[in-house]
């Protein structure tokens, strides 16, 4: 029986990444933008020493058992790793890695793109033009919100949150933020730490960048969304933090001026109530979707695989 190539890549990656890996180690690529079925994945992992996974693959005890005792590393092609049972991997001595740092700028840029689209009603405007319906400029036509001088709240002041705050300086926007703990002043980008509910009650614009965990899942439920000032705008860059049904209800009632979402809790499904909101800007998980960033993410995952299979420490380990 022929042995499996040691590495399984569960999704098509950015140009040049798999070629670089394959030049050094035999690898099997699932050459598709769609994930494998669970049955296909459980079959494909058998006998592998390394997996390069995405957030769509659930890496749990069942998958680790299917892979067998030779599995040494799960290299997640993402900053997040809520799809990986880190404890189950640790019990088996399997390294888990992610791709932090390399997607910070692209994701922060996307947050601002969504914020501008939501506050200036660009989605509505483009849909109107494409519909062919008659329209005419008027002093009261499609009025949006001006950002200059507006209070920006950042929920989650990690690398991406800090990059969002840096960009706010160009819009003359004061920034406040919430983390579990205040940052050292040199990392806070001049922003003021506030308790969560105080941050919500004072943020005309709120950008959500904190990572998903059991502690943060649906952190922004209907009660907390109601704390935002009337006519506020919410930009959600992380799935699962904002209750999507509650967000749709706040838009429907007019409590929020607009919202933008880049990452959905049950991708690719989007709640019908949210799809029905004309003031919702909805993007298909594009935060890190630039050629440069996706290549950097893929190459960092490859770096981790090459290091671990060579008997070295992983470059960007998690859960250790």
C-alpha positions as CSV (number, residue, x, y, z in Angstrom):
1,X,0.0,0.0,0.0
2,X,1.3,3.5,-0.9
3,X,1.8,5.8,2.0
4,X,-0.2,9.0,2.1
5,X,1.7,12.3,1.4
6,X,2.5,13.7,4.8
7,X,0.6,16.9,4.4
8,X,-3.1,17.5,3.6
9,X,-4.1,21.0,2.6
10,X,-7.9,21.2,2.9
11,X,-8.5,24.2,0.6
12,X,-7.1,25.9,-2.4
13,X,-4.6,28.5,-1.2
14,X,-3.3,31.8,-2.7
15,X,-0.9,31.6,-5.7
16,X,2.5,30.1,-5.0
17,X,1.8,28.8,-1.5
18,X,1.1,25.1,-2.2
19,X,3.9,25.1,-4.8
20,X,6.3,26.3,-2.2
21,X,5.2,23.6,0.2
22,X,5.2,20.8,-2.4
23,X,8.8,21.7,-3.4
24,X,9.9,20.6,0.1
25,X,7.3,18.0,1.2
26,X,4.8,15.8,-0.7
27,X,1.3,17.2,-0.1
28,X,-2.3,16.5,-1.1
29,X,-4.4,19.5,-2.0
30,X,-8.2,19.7,-2.0
31,X,-8.2,22.0,-5.0
32,X,-11.5,23.8,-4.4
33,X,-12.8,26.9,-2.8
34,X,-15.5,24.8,-1.2
35,X,-14.8,22.6,1.8
36,X,-14.8,18.9,1.8
37,X,-17.8,17.1,3.3
38,X,-17.2,15.7,6.7
39,X,-17.0,12.2,5.4
40,X,-14.5,13.2,2.8
41,X,-12.4,15.0,5.4
42,X,-12.3,12.1,7.8
43,X,-11.1,9.8,5.0
44,X,-8.6,12.3,3.7
45,X,-6.8,12.9,7.0
46,X,-5.8,9.3,7.5
47,X,-2.1,8.8,7.9
48,X,-1.2,12.4,7.7
49,X,1.6,14.1,9.7
50,X,0.3,17.6,9.1
51,X,-3.0,19.4,8.2
52,X,-3.4,22.9,6.9
53,X,-7.0,23.7,7.7
54,X,-9.4,26.6,7.5
55,X,-12.1,27.8,9.9
56,X,-14.6,25.6,8.0
57,X,-13.0,22.3,9.1
58,X,-13.9,21.1,12.6
59,X,-10.8,19.7,14.2
60,X,-12.1,17.6,17.1
61,X,-11.3,14.2,18.7
62,X,-13.2,12.4,15.9
63,X,-11.0,13.9,13.3
64,X,-7.8,13.4,15.3
65,X,-8.6,9.8,15.8
66,X,-9.3,9.4,12.1
67,X,-5.9,11.0,11.3
68,X,-4.1,8.5,13.6
69,X,-1.1,8.7,15.9
70,X,1.3,10.2,13.3
71,X,-0.4,13.6,13.2
72,X,2.0,16.2,14.5
73,X,0.5,19.6,13.6
74,X,-2.7,21.3,12.7
75,X,-1.8,24.6,11.0
76,X,-5.0,26.7,10.9
77,X,-5.1,29.2,8.0
78,X,-6.6,31.9,10.1
79,X,-6.0,34.0,13.2
80,X,-8.9,32.4,14.9
81,X,-8.9,28.8,16.0
82,X,-12.3,28.2,17.5
83,X,-12.7,25.4,15.0
84,X,-9.9,23.4,16.7
85,X,-10.2,21.5,19.9
86,X,-6.9,22.7,21.2
87,X,-7.1,20.6,24.4
88,X,-7.7,17.4,22.4
89,X,-4.7,18.2,20.3
90,X,-2.6,18.9,23.4
91,X,-3.5,15.6,24.9
92,X,-2.2,13.9,21.8
93,X,1.0,16.1,21.6
94,X,-0.2,17.7,18.4
95,X,0.9,21.3,17.8
96,X,-1.8,23.9,16.8
97,X,-0.8,27.1,15.0
98,X,-2.5,30.1,13.5
99,X,-1.6,33.0,11.3
100,X,-1.5,36.2,13.5
101,X,0.0,39.5,12.5
102,X,0.1,39.1,8.8
103,X,-3.6,40.0,8.1
104,X,-3.8,43.0,10.5
105,X,-3.6,45.8,7.9
106,X,-5.9,44.2,5.4
107,X,-8.6,43.5,8.0
108,X,-8.4,47.0,9.5
109,X,-8.7,48.4,6.0
110,X,-11.8,46.3,5.4
111,X,-13.4,47.5,8.7
112,X,-13.0,51.0,7.5
113,X,-14.4,50.2,4.0
114,X,-17.5,48.7,5.6
115,X,-17.8,51.6,8.0
116,X,-17.7,54.1,5.2
117,X,-20.1,52.1,3.1
118,X,-22.6,51.9,6.0
119,X,-22.4,55.5,7.1
120,X,-22.6,56.9,3.6
121,X,-25.2,54.3,2.4
122,X,-23.1,53.1,-0.5
123,X,-24.8,49.7,-0.7
124,X,-28.2,51.3,-1.0
125,X,-26.9,53.8,-3.6
126,X,-25.4,51.1,-5.8
127,X,-28.5,49.0,-5.6
128,X,-30.6,52.0,-6.7
129,X,-28.4,52.7,-9.7
130,X,-28.4,49.1,-10.8
131,X,-32.1,48.8,-10.4
132,X,-32.8,51.3,-13.2
133,X,-35.3,53.1,-11.1
134,X,-35.5,56.9,-11.7
135,X,-33.6,59.1,-9.2
136,X,-32.5,62.7,-8.9
137,X,-30.1,64.6,-6.7
138,X,-31.8,66.6,-4.0
139,X,-30.6,68.3,-0.8
140,X,-32.3,65.6,1.3
141,X,-31.4,62.6,-1.0
142,X,-29.9,59.6,0.8
143,X,-28.3,61.5,3.6
144,X,-25.7,59.6,5.6
145,X,-23.5,60.2,8.6
146,X,-20.3,62.2,8.8
147,X,-17.4,60.5,10.6
148,X,-15.2,63.5,11.4
149,X,-15.3,64.2,15.1
150,X,-17.6,61.2,15.8
151,X,-16.9,58.9,18.7
152,X,-15.5,55.5,17.7
153,X,-15.7,52.5,20.0
154,X,-13.5,49.5,19.4
155,X,-14.6,46.2,21.0
156,X,-11.4,44.1,21.1
157,X,-8.2,46.1,21.1
158,X,-5.9,43.4,19.8
159,X,-3.7,43.9,16.7
160,X,-6.6,44.5,14.4
161,X,-8.4,46.8,16.9
162,X,-5.3,48.8,17.3
163,X,-4.9,49.2,13.6
164,X,-8.5,50.3,13.3
165,X,-7.8,52.9,16.0
166,X,-4.7,54.2,14.2
167,X,-6.7,54.8,11.1
168,X,-9.3,56.8,13.0
169,X,-6.7,59.6,13.5
170,X,-7.1,60.4,9.8
171,X,-10.8,61.0,10.4
172,X,-10.3,63.1,13.5
173,X,-12.3,60.6,15.5
174,X,-11.7,60.2,19.3
175,X,-11.4,56.5,20.1
176,X,-12.5,54.5,23.2
177,X,-12.2,50.8,23.6
178,X,-13.0,47.8,25.7
179,X,-10.8,44.8,26.5
180,X,-10.9,42.5,29.5
181,X,-8.0,44.6,30.7
182,X,-6.7,48.1,29.7
183,X,-3.7,48.1,27.5
184,X,-0.3,49.7,28.3
185,X,-0.5,53.3,27.1
186,X,2.1,52.7,24.3
187,X,-0.3,50.1,22.8
188,X,-3.6,51.9,23.2
189,X,-3.1,54.3,20.2
190,X,-4.3,57.2,22.4
191,X,-7.6,55.5,23.0
192,X,-9.4,55.5,26.4
193,X,-10.4,52.2,28.0
194,X,-14.0,51.9,29.2
195,X,-16.1,49.2,30.8
196,X,-18.2,47.4,28.2
197,X,-21.5,49.0,28.9
198,X,-20.1,52.5,29.2
199,X,-18.3,52.0,25.9
200,X,-21.6,50.9,24.2
201,X,-23.5,53.9,25.6
202,X,-21.0,56.4,24.3
203,X,-20.1,54.9,20.9
204,X,-21.8,56.5,17.9
205,X,-19.8,54.0,15.7
206,X,-18.8,50.6,17.1
207,X,-16.3,48.3,15.4
208,X,-16.2,44.7,16.8
209,X,-12.9,42.9,16.4
210,X,-12.6,40.8,19.5
211,X,-12.0,37.0,19.0
212,X,-14.8,34.5,19.3
213,X,-14.9,32.4,22.4
214,X,-17.5,30.9,24.7
215,X,-17.1,34.1,26.8
216,X,-17.7,36.4,23.9
217,X,-20.3,34.5,21.9
218,X,-23.4,36.8,21.5
219,X,-21.7,39.3,23.8
220,X,-23.7,41.9,21.9
221,X,-27.2,40.6,22.4
222,X,-30.4,42.6,22.1
223,X,-30.0,44.1,25.6
224,X,-26.5,45.3,25.0
225,X,-27.2,46.6,21.4
226,X,-30.0,48.7,23.0
227,X,-27.3,50.5,25.0
228,X,-25.9,52.1,21.9
229,X,-26.9,55.7,21.2
230,X,-29.9,56.1,18.9
231,X,-28.8,56.1,15.3
232,X,-25.5,54.3,16.0
233,X,-23.6,52.2,13.5
234,X,-22.2,48.7,14.2
235,X,-19.4,47.1,12.1
236,X,-18.9,43.4,12.9
237,X,-15.6,41.9,11.8
238,X,-15.8,38.7,13.9
239,X,-18.6,36.1,13.6
240,X,-20.7,35.2,16.6
241,X,-20.0,38.2,18.8
242,X,-23.1,40.1,17.6
243,X,-26.4,38.3,17.7
244,X,-27.3,38.6,14.1
245,X,-31.1,38.3,14.7
246,X,-30.9,41.0,17.4
247,X,-28.9,43.2,15.0
248,X,-31.5,42.8,12.3
249,X,-34.2,43.8,14.8
250,X,-32.3,46.9,15.9
251,X,-32.1,47.9,12.2
252,X,-35.7,47.2,11.6
253,X,-36.8,49.3,14.5
254,X,-34.6,52.2,13.5
255,X,-32.6,52.0,16.7
256,X,-29.5,51.7,14.6
257,X,-28.7,53.9,11.6
258,X,-26.8,51.1,9.8
259,X,-24.7,48.0,10.3
260,X,-22.0,46.1,8.4
261,X,-21.1,42.5,8.8
262,X,-18.1,40.7,7.2
263,X,-18.2,37.3,8.9
264,X,-21.3,35.4,9.7
265,X,-22.0,32.9,12.4
266,X,-23.3,30.1,10.1
267,X,-21.5,30.9,6.9
268,X,-22.5,30.9,4.2
269,X,-26.0,31.2,5.6
270,X,-27.1,34.7,6.5
271,X,-30.3,35.3,8.5
272,X,-33.3,36.3,6.3
273,X,-34.1,39.1,8.7
274,X,-30.6,40.6,8.1
275,X,-30.8,40.2,4.3
276,X,-34.1,42.1,4.4
277,X,-32.4,45.2,5.9
278,X,-31.5,47.8,3.3
279,X,-29.2,49.6,5.8
280,X,-27.1,46.4,6.3
281,X,-23.9,46.2,4.4
282,X,-23.1,42.5,4.0
283,X,-19.7,41.2,2.8
284,X,-18.7,37.6,2.2
285,X,-15.9,37.3,4.7
286,X,-13.4,39.6,2.8
287,X,-11.5,40.9,5.8
288,X,-8.1,39.4,4.8
289,X,-8.9,39.0,1.1
290,X,-6.0,40.6,-0.6
291,X,-3.4,38.7,-2.6
292,X,-0.5,39.8,-0.4
293,X,-2.3,38.9,2.8
294,X,-3.6,35.6,1.8
295,X,-0.1,34.6,0.5
296,X,1.4,35.7,3.8
297,X,-1.2,33.6,5.7
298,X,-0.6,30.6,3.6
299,X,3.2,30.9,3.8
300,X,3.0,31.3,7.6
301,X,1.0,28.1,7.8
302,X,3.6,26.4,5.6
303,X,6.4,27.7,7.8
304,X,4.7,26.1,10.8
305,X,4.3,22.8,9.1
306,X,7.9,22.7,7.8
307,X,9.3,23.6,11.3
308,X,7.3,21.0,13.2
309,X,7.9,18.2,10.7
310,X,11.7,19.0,10.9
311,X,11.5,18.6,14.7
312,X,11.6,22.3,15.5
313,X,9.2,24.5,17.5
314,X,6.3,25.9,15.6
315,X,6.6,29.5,14.5
316,X,3.2,30.7,15.8
317,X,1.8,28.2,18.3
318,X,-1.5,28.5,20.1
319,X,-2.7,26.8,23.3
320,X,0.7,26.2,24.7
